[in-house]
Amino acid sequence: MLTPEKVKQQSSTRAVQDMSAERLSYLIDEAKIRIELFTNRTFVDDDSRLEVAHFRMVEAMALTDNDEVLGAEARGIISESDQGYSWSIDRATITTGSPLVDSMLRQWLACKTDSTDSGNIKVMLL
């Protein structure tokens, strides 16, 4: 399980090192929620591969820690532009906001596939 102290110890980025423990706790919880939404499964605290993805997600969020970036990622917006008089927004597929973490989670899901799964499509509405 990640803690602010553990994140600071493992990270070599200045953004993480300078961040307060309270803010890191918030980012750890936020990353956990994003991972649960992405995987459509309850978060597992004792899986080392998932912990690496969780750490990378927290570190990526710390590097882009401002309300504008985090809000756009949460809404799935990958780009916005004001081209003269028209406004366009491109939306991404469901993502954690980090391609590296998305890839790690897809691999984790492939390893955790339940053989009793009926193959039905599951949808989570926010």
N, CA, C and O atoms as a MOPAC input file, in Angstrom:
PM7 MOZYME 1SCF
protein

 N      0.84600 1    -1.18400 1     0.00000 1
 C      0.00000 1     0.00000 1     0.00000 1
 C      0.88900 1     1.24400 1     0.00000 1
 O      1.85000 1     1.34900 1     0.76200 1
 N      0.54000 1     2.16600 1    -0.86500 1
 C      1.33300 1     3.39200 1    -0.97200 1
 C      1.01000 1     4.36900 1     0.14200 1
 O     -0.14400 1     4.52400 1     0.54200 1
 N      2.04400 1     5.01900 1     0.63000 1
 C      1.90800 1     6.09900 1     1.60100 1
 C      2.68800 1     7.29000 1     1.05300 1
 O      3.55000 1     7.11100 1     0.19200 1
 N      2.40900 1     8.49200 1     1.52800 1
 C      3.17400 1     9.64600 1     1.05700 1
 C      4.67900 1     9.47500 1     1.25700 1
 O      5.47100 1     9.87700 1     0.40500 1
 N      5.06800 1     8.87900 1     2.38000 1
 C      6.49100 1     8.67900 1     2.65400 1
 C      7.11300 1     7.71000 1     1.64900 1
 O      8.22600 1     7.93000 1     1.17200 1
 N      6.39300 1     6.64500 1     1.33300 1
 C      6.89300 1     5.65300 1     0.38600 1
 C      7.01600 1     6.24500 1    -1.01500 1
 O      7.97300 1     5.95900 1    -1.73400 1
 N      6.04500 1     7.07100 1    -1.40000 1
 C      6.09300 1     7.71600 1    -2.71500 1
 C      7.29000 1     8.64600 1    -2.79800 1
 O      8.01000 1     8.64400 1    -3.79700 1
 N      7.51100 1     9.44700 1    -1.75000 1
 C      8.66500 1    10.35500 1    -1.74100 1
 C      9.98300 1     9.58400 1    -1.78300 1
 O     10.93700 1    10.01200 1    -2.43400 1
 N     10.03400 1     8.46000 1    -1.09700 1
 C     11.24600 1     7.65300 1    -1.05500 1
 C     11.55600 1     7.04000 1    -2.42200 1
 O     12.72100 1     6.97400 1    -2.81400 1
 N     10.53200 1     6.59000 1    -3.15200 1
 C     10.73800 1     5.91400 1    -4.42600 1
 C     10.89700 1     6.87300 1    -5.59800 1
 O     11.49400 1     6.51000 1    -6.61100 1
 N     10.38200 1     8.07200 1    -5.48300 1
 C     10.41400 1     9.01800 1    -6.60000 1
 C     11.67000 1     9.87900 1    -6.58000 1
 O     12.17200 1    10.25900 1    -5.52200 1
 N     12.15400 1    10.16800 1    -7.75900 1
 C     13.31000 1    11.06400 1    -7.86400 1
 C     12.92800 1    12.40400 1    -8.48300 1
 O     13.80000 1    13.21300 1    -8.79900 1
 N     11.62700 1    12.64200 1    -8.65800 1
 C     11.19400 1    13.90000 1    -9.26700 1
 C     11.01900 1    14.98200 1    -8.21000 1
 O     10.57500 1    14.71700 1    -7.09300 1
 N     11.37000 1    16.17800 1    -8.57600 1
 C     11.28100 1    17.30900 1    -7.65500 1
 C      9.82800 1    17.61300 1    -7.28000 1
 O      9.54400 1    17.98400 1    -6.14100 1
 N      8.91400 1    17.45700 1    -8.23200 1
 C      7.50600 1    17.73900 1    -7.95000 1
 C      6.99100 1    16.88100 1    -6.80200 1
 O      6.24000 1    17.36100 1    -5.95400 1
 N      7.38800 1    15.62600 1    -6.77300 1
 C      6.96900 1    14.73000 1    -5.69500 1
 C      7.69700 1    15.07600 1    -4.40500 1
 O      7.07900 1    15.11500 1    -3.34100 1
 N      8.98300 1    15.32300 1    -4.48000 1
 C      9.77500 1    15.62900 1    -3.28100 1
 C      9.28800 1    16.89200 1    -2.57900 1
 O      9.32800 1    16.96200 1    -1.35000 1
 N      8.82500 1    17.89800 1    -3.33900 1
 C      8.38500 1    19.17200 1    -2.77300 1
 C      6.92700 1    19.17300 1    -2.32600 1
 O      6.47300 1    20.13300 1    -1.70300 1
 N      6.19900 1    18.11900 1    -2.63400 1
 C      4.76600 1    18.08900 1    -2.35200 1
 C      4.51100 1    17.75100 1    -0.88300 1
 O      5.25100 1    16.98000 1    -0.27100 1
 N      3.46900 1    18.33300 1    -0.34000 1
 C      3.11800 1    18.06300 1     1.06200 1
 C      2.53200 1    16.66000 1     1.18700 1
 O      2.02100 1    16.09400 1     0.22100 1
 N      2.61700 1    16.11500 1     2.39200 1
 C      2.08000 1    14.77400 1     2.64300 1
 C      0.56900 1    14.73300 1     2.42000 1
 O      0.03600 1    13.73200 1     1.94300 1
 N     -0.11600 1    15.81900 1     2.76500 1
 C     -1.57400 1    15.86600 1     2.57300 1
 C     -1.93100 1    15.80900 1     1.09400 1
 O     -2.86100 1    15.10400 1     0.70300 1
 N     -1.18900 1    16.55400 1     0.26600 1
 C     -1.47100 1    16.55300 1    -1.17200 1
 C     -1.13500 1    15.19900 1    -1.79600 1
 O     -1.85800 1    14.71500 1    -2.66700 1
 N     -0.04100 1    14.59500 1    -1.35000 1
 C      0.30900 1    13.26600 1    -1.85100 1
 C     -0.74800 1    12.23500 1    -1.44800 1
 O     -1.08000 1    11.35100 1    -2.23800 1
 N     -1.27300 1    12.34100 1    -0.23800 1
 C     -2.34600 1    11.44100 1     0.19100 1
 C     -3.55600 1    11.57700 1    -0.71600 1
 O     -4.17000 1    10.58400 1    -1.10500 1
 N     -3.89300 1    12.82100 1    -1.04800 1
 C     -5.00800 1    13.06100 1    -1.96500 1
 C     -4.74100 1    12.41300 1    -3.32400 1
 O     -5.61900 1    11.75000 1    -3.87600 1
 N     -3.53600 1    12.60200 1    -3.86500 1
 C     -3.20500 1    12.03000 1    -5.17200 1
 C     -3.18700 1    10.50300 1    -5.13400 1
 O     -3.57300 1     9.85600 1    -6.10800 1
 N     -2.74800 1     9.92600 1    -4.02600 1
 C     -2.76000 1     8.46400 1    -3.87900 1
 C     -4.19800 1     7.95100 1    -3.93000 1
 O     -4.48800 1     6.97100 1    -4.61600 1
 N     -5.09400 1     8.61700 1    -3.20300 1
 C     -6.51200 1     8.21700 1    -3.21500 1
 C     -7.13900 1     8.43100 1    -4.59100 1
 O     -7.89700 1     7.58400 1    -5.06300 1
 N     -6.83300 1     9.54700 1    -5.23000 1
 C     -7.36900 1     9.85800 1    -6.55200 1
 C     -6.89700 1     8.82800 1    -7.58100 1
 O     -7.68500 1     8.36800 1    -8.40700 1
 N     -5.63000 1     8.47300 1    -7.53000 1
 C     -5.09100 1     7.46700 1    -8.45400 1
 C     -5.75700 1     6.11700 1    -8.22800 1
 O     -6.04900 1     5.39600 1    -9.18200 1
 N     -5.99400 1     5.77800 1    -6.98200 1
 C     -6.66800 1     4.51800 1    -6.65200 1
 C     -8.06300 1     4.47500 1    -7.26100 1
 O     -8.46900 1     3.45500 1    -7.81700 1
 N     -8.79200 1     5.57100 1    -7.16000 1
 C    -10.13900 1     5.65000 1    -7.73500 1
 C    -10.08400 1     5.53000 1    -9.24900 1
 O    -10.89800 1     4.81900 1    -9.83900 1
 N     -9.14400 1     6.20900 1    -9.88700 1
 C     -9.01600 1     6.11700 1   -11.34600 1
 C     -8.68700 1     4.69700 1   -11.78800 1
 O     -9.20400 1     4.21900 1   -12.79800 1
 N     -7.83200 1     4.03000 1   -11.03400 1
 C     -7.48300 1     2.64700 1   -11.36600 1
 C     -8.70100 1     1.74500 1   -11.21700 1
 O     -8.93000 1     0.87600 1   -12.05800 1
 N     -9.48100 1     1.93800 1   -10.16300 1
 C    -10.69900 1     1.13800 1    -9.98200 1
 C    -11.69200 1     1.38000 1   -11.11100 1
 O    -12.32100 1     0.43900 1   -11.59400 1
 N    -11.83900 1     2.63000 1   -11.53500 1
 C    -12.74000 1     2.92400 1   -12.64600 1
 C    -12.23400 1     2.30900 1   -13.94700 1
 O    -13.02100 1     1.79000 1   -14.74000 1
 N    -10.92900 1     2.36800 1   -14.16500 1
 C    -10.33900 1     1.83200 1   -15.39700 1
 C    -10.46400 1     0.31500 1   -15.45700 1
 O    -10.80800 1    -0.24500 1   -16.49800 1
 N    -10.18400 1    -0.34500 1   -14.34100 1
 C    -10.19100 1    -1.80900 1   -14.33700 1
 C    -11.56100 1    -2.40800 1   -14.04300 1
 O    -11.78200 1    -3.59400 1   -14.28700 1
 N    -12.47500 1    -1.60900 1   -13.52800 1
 C    -13.80400 1    -2.06500 1   -13.14800 1
 C    -13.71300 1    -3.16600 1   -12.08800 1
 O    -14.53600 1    -4.08200 1   -12.06100 1
 N    -12.71500 1    -3.06900 1   -11.22600 1
 C    -12.50500 1    -4.01800 1   -10.13600 1
 C    -12.09400 1    -3.26900 1    -8.88800 1
 O    -11.58500 1    -2.15000 1    -8.95000 1
 N    -12.32400 1    -3.90300 1    -7.76300 1
 C    -11.89300 1    -3.32700 1    -6.49100 1
 C    -10.37100 1    -3.33100 1    -6.43100 1
 O     -9.72200 1    -4.28200 1    -6.86700 1
 N     -9.81900 1    -2.26800 1    -5.89200 1
 C     -8.37000 1    -2.12200 1    -5.79600 1
 C     -7.79600 1    -3.19400 1    -4.87600 1
 O     -8.35800 1    -3.47400 1    -3.81700 1
 N     -6.67800 1    -3.79200 1    -5.27900 1
 C     -6.00500 1    -4.83400 1    -4.49900 1
 C     -4.73700 1    -4.22900 1    -3.90900 1
 O     -3.85300 1    -3.80800 1    -4.65500 1
 N     -4.63500 1    -4.17900 1    -2.60000 1
 C     -3.49000 1    -3.54200 1    -1.94300 1
 C     -2.22200 1    -4.38100 1    -1.95900 1
 O     -1.12400 1    -3.82900 1    -1.89200 1
 N     -2.34600 1    -5.69700 1    -2.04400 1
 C     -1.16600 1    -6.54700 1    -1.89400 1
 C     -0.64400 1    -7.12700 1    -3.21600 1
 O      0.01700 1    -8.16600 1    -3.21000 1
 N     -0.92900 1    -6.47800 1    -4.33500 1
 C     -0.43700 1    -6.92100 1    -5.64100 1
 C      0.70200 1    -5.99100 1    -6.06000 1
 O      0.48000 1    -4.80000 1    -6.27800 1
 N      1.91900 1    -6.52800 1    -6.17200 1
 C      3.08300 1    -5.68300 1    -6.44300 1
 C      3.02600 1    -5.02700 1    -7.81800 1
 O      3.48100 1    -3.89400 1    -7.97300 1
 N      2.47500 1    -5.71700 1    -8.82100 1
 C      2.37900 1    -5.11000 1   -10.15800 1
 C      1.39300 1    -3.95200 1   -10.16400 1
 O      1.62000 1    -2.93400 1   -10.81700 1
 N      0.30300 1    -4.11400 1    -9.43600 1
 C     -0.67300 1    -3.03400 1    -9.34600 1
 C     -0.10000 1    -1.86100 1    -8.55900 1
 O     -0.41000 1    -0.70700 1    -8.85100 1
 N      0.73200 1    -2.14900 1    -7.56600 1
 C      1.35500 1    -1.08200 1    -6.78900 1
 C      2.29500 1    -0.24400 1    -7.66200 1
 O      2.37700 1     0.97200 1    -7.49300 1
 N      2.99700 1    -0.88900 1    -8.58900 1
 C      3.87100 1    -0.14300 1    -9.50900 1
 C      3.03400 1     0.78600 1   -10.37800 1
 O      3.39200 1     1.94800 1   -10.57000 1
 N      1.92200 1     0.28200 1   -10.90500 1
 C      1.03000 1     1.12600 1   -11.70900 1
 C      0.47500 1     2.27000 1   -10.86400 1
 O      0.37300 1     3.40300 1   -11.33600 1
 N      0.11900 1     1.97400 1    -9.61900 1
 C     -0.40900 1     2.99100 1    -8.71200 1
 C      0.64500 1     4.07000 1    -8.45500 1
 O      0.33800 1     5.26100 1    -8.49500 1
 N      1.88600 1     3.65200 1    -8.19200 1
 C      2.96800 1     4.60400 1    -7.96300 1
 C      3.19400 1     5.48100 1    -9.19500 1
 O      3.31300 1     6.70000 1    -9.07600 1
 N      3.25200 1     4.86400 1   -10.37700 1
 C      3.46300 1     5.63300 1   -11.61800 1
 C      2.33100 1     6.61900 1   -11.85500 1
 O      2.55700 1     7.72700 1   -12.34100 1
 N      1.11700 1     6.21700 1   -11.51100 1
 C     -0.03400 1     7.10200 1   -11.67000 1
 C      0.09000 1     8.30400 1   -10.73300 1
 O     -0.15200 1     9.43900 1   -11.14400 1
 N      0.46300 1     8.06100 1    -9.48600 1
 C      0.63100 1     9.15100 1    -8.51300 1
 C      1.73300 1    10.09300 1    -8.98100 1
 O      1.57500 1    11.31300 1    -8.93100 1
 N      2.84600 1     9.53000 1    -9.43300 1
 C      3.96400 1    10.35100 1    -9.88800 1
 C      3.56400 1    11.19400 1   -11.10400 1
 O      3.90700 1    12.37400 1   -11.18000 1
 N      2.84800 1    10.59900 1   -12.04200 1
 C      2.39500 1    11.34200 1   -13.22100 1
 C      1.42400 1    12.45600 1   -12.83000 1
 O      1.47700 1    13.55500 1   -13.38300 1
 N      0.54800 1    12.17000 1   -11.88200 1
 C     -0.39500 1    13.19300 1   -11.42600 1
 C      0.33200 1    14.32100 1   -10.69800 1
 O     -0.06000 1    15.48300 1   -10.81100 1
 N      1.37500 1    13.99400 1    -9.96000 1
 C      2.14700 1    15.01800 1    -9.25000 1
 C      2.85000 1    15.94200 1   -10.24300 1
 O      2.97300 1    17.14200 1    -9.99800 1
 N      3.30900 1    15.38300 1   -11.36200 1
 C      4.00200 1    16.19100 1   -12.36600 1
 C      3.05700 1    17.14000 1   -13.10000 1
 O      3.48300 1    18.17800 1   -13.60600 1
 N      1.79500 1    16.78700 1   -13.15700 1
 C      0.80500 1    17.63800 1   -13.83400 1
 C     -0.22800 1    18.13800 1   -12.83900 1
 O     -1.40400 1    18.28100 1   -13.17500 1
 N      0.20900 1    18.40200 1   -11.62200 1
 C     -0.70900 1    18.74500 1   -10.53800 1
 C     -1.15100 1    20.20000 1   -10.59200 1
 O     -0.63200 1    21.05600 1    -9.87500 1
 N     -2.10900 1    20.45400 1   -11.44800 1
 C     -2.81100 1    21.72400 1   -11.38900 1
 C     -4.26300 1    21.43700 1   -11.74600 1
 O     -4.55000 1    20.46400 1   -12.44400 1
 N     -5.16500 1    22.26300 1   -11.27900 1
 C     -6.59000 1    21.98400 1   -11.42200 1
 C     -7.03700 1    21.89500 1   -12.87100 1
 O     -7.91400 1    21.09400 1   -13.19600 1
 N     -6.45200 1    22.69900 1   -13.74300 1
 C     -6.85400 1    22.69300 1   -15.14100 1
 C     -6.52400 1    21.35700 1   -15.81600 1
 O     -7.36300 1    20.78200 1   -16.50800 1
 N     -5.31600 1    20.87700 1   -15.61200 1
 C     -4.89300 1    19.61100 1   -16.22000 1
 C     -5.66400 1    18.44100 1   -15.62100 1
 O     -6.16400 1    17.59200 1   -16.35900 1
 N     -5.76900 1    18.38300 1   -14.29500 1
 C     -6.47100 1    17.28100 1   -13.64900 1
 C     -7.94900 1    17.26100 1   -14.02400 1
 O     -8.52100 1    16.18800 1   -14.21200 1
 N     -8.57000 1    18.42500 1   -14.13500 1
 C     -9.97300 1    18.49600 1   -14.53100 1
 C    -10.19400 1    18.02000 1   -15.94900 1
 O    -11.15400 1    17.29800 1   -16.21800 1
 N     -9.31700 1    18.41400 1   -16.86400 1
 C     -9.43300 1    17.97300 1   -18.25800 1
 C     -9.23700 1    16.47300 1   -18.36800 1
 O     -9.95600 1    15.81100 1   -19.11700 1
 N     -8.27700 1    15.92300 1   -17.63500 1
 C     -8.05500 1    14.48000 1   -17.66700 1
 C     -9.25200 1    13.73100 1   -17.11900 1
 O     -9.65200 1    12.70700 1   -17.67400 1
 N     -9.82600 1    14.22800 1   -16.04200 1
 C    -10.97600 1    13.55900 1   -15.44600 1
 C    -12.17500 1    13.55700 1   -16.38700 1
 O    -12.97600 1    12.62300 1   -16.37000 1
 N    -12.30000 1    14.58600 1   -17.20100 1
 C    -13.39300 1    14.64500 1   -18.17300 1
 C    -13.04900 1    13.92800 1   -19.46600 1
 O    -13.88700 1    13.84700 1   -20.36400 1
 N    -11.83100 1    13.40400 1   -19.58000 1
 C    -11.43200 1    12.66600 1   -20.76900 1
 C    -11.08900 1    13.55100 1   -21.94900 1
 O    -11.13200 1    13.09200 1   -23.09100 1
 N    -10.75200 1    14.80700 1   -21.70600 1
 C    -10.43300 1    15.73000 1   -22.79400 1
 C     -8.94700 1    15.62400 1   -23.10800 1
 O     -8.09900 1    15.80100 1   -22.23400 1
 N     -8.64500 1    15.32900 1   -24.37900 1
 C     -7.23700 1    15.22800 1   -24.75200 1
 C     -6.73500 1    16.49900 1   -25.41500 1
 O     -5.53200 1    16.76000 1   -25.41900 1
 N     -7.64000 1    17.29400 1   -25.97600 1
 C     -7.20700 1    18.58000 1   -26.51500 1
 C     -8.39400 1    19.52100 1   -26.63100 1
 O     -9.52900 1    19.09800 1   -26.84900 1
 N     -8.10900 1    20.79100 1   -26.48200 1
 C     -9.10600 1    21.83800 1   -26.65200 1
 C     -8.49600 1    22.91200 1   -27.53300 1
 O     -7.30000 1    23.19200 1   -27.44500 1
 N     -9.31000 1    23.50800 1   -28.37400 1
 C     -8.77200 1    24.59400 1   -29.18900 1
 C     -9.87000 1    25.59000 1   -29.52700 1
 O    -11.04000 1    25.23600 1   -29.66500 1
 N     -9.46800 1    26.81700 1   -29.65100 1
 C    -10.35800 1    27.89200 1   -30.06500 1
 C     -9.88500 1    28.34300 1   -31.43800 1
 O     -9.01700 1    29.20600 1   -31.56600 1
 N    -10.46900 1    27.74700 1   -32.44600 1
 C    -10.05000 1    28.04700 1   -33.81400 1
 C    -10.91300 1    29.17900 1   -34.36900 1
 O    -11.89200 1    28.95300 1   -35.08100 1
 N    -10.53300 1    30.36200 1   -34.03100 1
 C    -11.31800 1    31.51200 1   -34.47800 1
 C    -12.60300 1    31.60800 1   -33.70200 1
 O    -12.60200 1    31.98100 1   -32.52900 1
 N    -13.71400 1    31.26900 1   -34.35500 1
 C    -15.02500 1    31.40100 1   -33.72600 1
 C    -15.59400 1    30.07600 1   -33.23900 1
 O    -16.57900 1    30.06300 1   -32.50100 1
 N    -14.99700 1    28.97400 1   -33.63400 1
 C    -15.53700 1    27.67300 1   -33.21400 1
 C    -14.66100 1    27.06400 1   -32.12100 1
 O    -13.44500 1    27.25500 1   -32.09300 1
 N    -15.29700 1    26.34400 1   -31.24500 1
 C    -14.58400 1    25.70700 1   -30.15700 1
 C    -14.68900 1    24.20900 1   -30.35600 1
 O    -15.78100 1    23.68500 1   -30.57500 1
 N    -13.56400 1    23.51200 1   -30.28000 1
 C    -13.60900 1    22.06200 1   -30.45400 1
 C    -12.92800 1    21.37600 1   -29.27700 1
 O    -11.94600 1    21.87000 1   -28.72400 1
 N    -13.47100 1    20.24300 1   -28.92000 1
 C    -12.92700 1    19.43700 1   -27.83800 1
 C    -12.81900 1    18.00800 1   -28.34700 1
 O    -13.79600 1    17.44900 1   -28.84600 1
 N    -11.64600 1    17.41900 1   -28.22500 1
 C    -11.44100 1    16.01500 1   -28.57100 1
 C    -11.43100 1    15.20900 1   -27.28500 1
 O    -10.71500 1    15.53500 1   -26.33900 1
 N    -12.22500 1    14.16500 1   -27.25900 1
 C    -12.29800 1    13.32200 1   -26.06400 1
 C    -11.58500 1    12.00500 1   -26.31600 1
 O    -11.63300 1    11.44700 1   -27.41200 1
 N    -10.93400 1    11.53200 1   -25.28800 1
 C    -10.20600 1    10.26600 1   -25.36100 1
 C    -11.11900 1     9.11700 1   -24.95000 1
 O    -12.21900 1     9.32900 1   -24.44100 1
 N    -10.64900 1     7.91500 1   -25.17700 1
 C    -11.32900 1     6.75200 1   -24.64600 1
 C    -11.09000 1     6.72400 1   -23.14300 1
 O    -10.36600 1     7.56600 1   -22.61200 1
 N    -11.68000 1     5.78300 1   -22.47100 1
 C    -11.50600 1     5.69500 1   -21.02600 1
 C    -10.02900 1     5.48800 1   -20.72500 1
 O     -9.39100 1     4.58100 1   -21.26000 1
 N     -9.50300 1     6.33700 1   -19.86900 1
 C     -8.07300 1     6.30800 1   -19.58100 1
 C     -7.81400 1     6.79900 1   -18.17200 1
 O     -8.65100 1     7.46300 1   -17.56000 1
 N     -6.65300 1     6.46300 1   -17.67500 1
 C     -6.23400 1     6.98100 1   -16.37300 1
 C     -5.55500 1     8.33300 1   -16.52800 1
 O     -5.32800 1     9.03500 1   -15.54200 1
 N     -5.23300 1     8.69800 1   -17.75600 1
 C     -4.51300 1     9.93900 1   -18.01300 1
 C     -3.03700 1     9.70300 1   -18.26300 1
 O     -2.31200 1    10.63700 1   -18.60600 1
 N     -2.58000 1     8.47300 1   -18.09700 1
 C     -1.18100 1     8.12600 1   -18.30700 1
 C     -1.10800 1     6.88200 1   -19.20000 1
 O     -1.55200 1     5.81000 1   -18.79000 1
 N     -0.56000 1     7.00600 1   -20.40600 1
 C     -0.46800 1     5.83800 1   -21.29100 1
 C      0.32000 1     4.68400 1   -20.68000 1
 O     -0.02500 1     3.52100 1   -20.89000 1
 N      1.37200 1     4.99200 1   -19.92700 1
 C      2.15300 1     3.94600 1   -19.27700 1
 C      1.30300 1     3.17300 1   -18.27400 1
 O      1.33200 1     1.94300 1   -18.24600 1
 N      0.55100 1     3.89400 1   -17.45400 1
 C     -0.30100 1     3.25000 1   -16.45800 1
 C     -1.41800 1     2.47000 1   -17.14400 1
 O     -1.75200 1     1.36700 1   -16.71100 1
 N     -2.00300 1     3.02700 1   -18.21300 1
 C     -3.03700 1     2.30600 1   -18.95900 1
 C     -2.51200 1     0.96200 1   -19.44200 1
 O     -3.19300 1    -0.05500 1   -19.31000 1
 N     -1.30800 1     0.95100 1   -19.99700 1
 C     -0.70200 1    -0.28100 1   -20.49800 1
 C     -0.46100 1    -1.27400 1   -19.37200 1
 O     -0.73800 1    -2.46400 1   -19.52100 1
 N      0.05100 1    -0.79200 1   -18.24900 1
 C      0.31200 1    -1.66400 1   -17.10100 1
 C     -0.98400 1    -2.27500 1   -16.57500 1
 O     -1.02100 1    -3.45200 1   -16.21500 1
 N     -2.04000 1    -1.47500 1   -16.53400 1
 C     -3.31500 1    -1.97400 1   -16.02100 1
 C     -3.94600 1    -2.97700 1   -16.98000 1
 O     -4.55900 1    -3.94900 1   -16.53900 1
 N     -3.80300 1    -2.75400 1   -18.29100 1
 C     -4.32300 1    -3.73000 1   -19.25700 1
 C     -3.61400 1    -5.07600 1   -19.08800 1
 O     -4.24200 1    -6.13200 1   -19.15900 1
 N     -2.30000 1    -5.02300 1   -18.86500 1
 C     -1.55700 1    -6.26000 1   -18.64000 1
 C     -1.98400 1    -6.92300 1   -17.33800 1
 O     -2.11300 1    -8.14600 1   -17.27700 1
 N     -2.20100 1    -6.13400 1   -16.30800 1
 C     -2.64400 1    -6.66900 1   -15.02500 1
 C     -4.01300 1    -7.32000 1   -15.17200 1
 O     -4.25500 1    -8.39600 1   -14.62500 1
 N     -4.91300 1    -6.66600 1   -15.91400 1
 C     -6.24400 1    -7.22800 1   -16.13500 1
 C     -6.16500 1    -8.54700 1   -16.88900 1
 O     -6.90800 1    -9.48000 1   -16.58400 1
 N     -5.27600 1    -8.63300 1   -17.86500 1
 C     -5.12300 1    -9.86800 1   -18.63500 1
 C     -4.68100 1   -11.01300 1   -17.73400 1
 O     -5.10200 1   -12.15200 1   -17.93400 1
 N     -3.84100 1   -10.72800 1   -16.74900 1
 C     -3.38100 1   -11.76400 1   -15.81400 1
 C     -4.46100 1   -12.13400 1   -14.81400 1
 O     -4.47700 1   -13.25600 1   -14.30700 1
 N     -5.35700 1   -11.21400 1   -14.52600 1
 C     -6.38700 1   -11.43800 1   -13.51100 1
 C     -7.72000 1   -11.86700 1   -14.10300 1
 O     -8.73100 1   -11.84200 1   -13.40000 1
 N     -7.75600 1   -12.25800 1   -15.37300 1
 C     -9.00900 1   -12.65500 1   -16.00800 1
 C     -9.57800 1   -13.86100 1   -15.28200 1
 O     -8.89300 1   -14.86500 1   -15.08400 1
 N    -10.81500 1   -13.75200 1   -14.89600 1
 C    -11.48800 1   -14.81200 1   -14.15800 1
 C    -12.05400 1   -15.82500 1   -15.15100 1
 O    -12.74000 1   -15.44000 1   -16.09900 1
 N    -11.77900 1   -17.10100 1   -14.95000 1
 C    -12.25600 1   -18.12600 1   -15.87400 1
 C    -13.76400 1   -18.32200 1   -15.78800 1
 O    -14.35000 1   -18.92600 1   -16.68700 1
 N    -14.40800 1   -17.83000 1   -14.73600 1
 C    -15.86000 1   -17.95500 1   -14.61700 1
 C    -16.58500 1   -16.77200 1   -15.22500 1
 O    -17.81000 1   -16.69100 1   -15.13700 1
 N    -15.86200 1   -15.86000 1   -15.83500 1
 C    -16.46800 1   -14.67900 1   -16.44900 1
 C    -17.34200 1   -15.10800 1   -17.60800 1
 O    -16.90300 1   -15.85700 1   -18.48000 1
 N    -18.57000 1   -14.64100 1   -17.62200 1
 C    -19.52200 1   -15.03400 1   -18.65900 1
 C    -19.31000 1   -14.29400 1   -19.97000 1
 O    -19.94200 1   -14.62600 1   -20.97300 1
 N    -18.43500 1   -13.30300 1   -19.98000 1
 C    -18.17700 1   -12.57800 1   -21.21300 1
 C    -19.14600 1   -11.43700 1   -21.47600 1
 O    -19.08200 1   -10.80000 1   -22.52700 1
 N    -20.03300 1   -11.17500 1   -20.54100 1
 C    -20.97200 1   -10.07300 1   -20.72800 1
 C    -20.26900 1    -8.73800 1   -20.61500 1
 O    -19.27200 1    -8.60800 1   -19.90400 1
 N    -20.77700 1    -7.77200 1   -21.30000 1
 C    -20.21200 1    -6.42700 1   -21.24600 1
 C    -20.70900 1    -5.74300 1   -19.98200 1
 O    -21.90000 1    -5.76000 1   -19.67100 1
 N    -19.77400 1    -5.14300 1   -19.26600 1
 C    -20.10400 1    -4.41100 1   -18.05500 1
 C    -19.86100 1    -2.93800 1   -18.28800 1
 O    -18.85600 1    -2.56500 1   -18.89400 1
 N    -20.75100 1    -2.10300 1   -17.82500 1
 C    -20.62700 1    -0.66700 1   -18.04300 1
 C    -20.73800 1     0.02400 1   -16.70600 1
 O    -21.57700 1    -0.32500 1   -15.87600 1
 N    -19.86700 1     1.02800 1   -16.50200 1
 C    -19.96000 1     1.87400 1   -15.31900 1
 C    -20.35000 1     3.26900 1   -15.75800 1
 O    -19.65500 1     3.87600 1   -16.57300 1
 N    -21.42300 1     3.77800 1   -15.24500 1
 C    -21.87200 1     5.12900 1   -15.56600 1
 C    -21.51800 1     6.05700 1   -14.42400 1
 O    -21.74200 1     5.74600 1   -13.25400 1
 N    -20.96700 1     7.18800 1   -14.77900 1
 C    -20.60900 1     8.16500 1   -13.75400 1
 C    -21.67100 1     9.22100 1   -13.65900 1
 O    -21.55600 1    10.14100 1   -12.84900 1

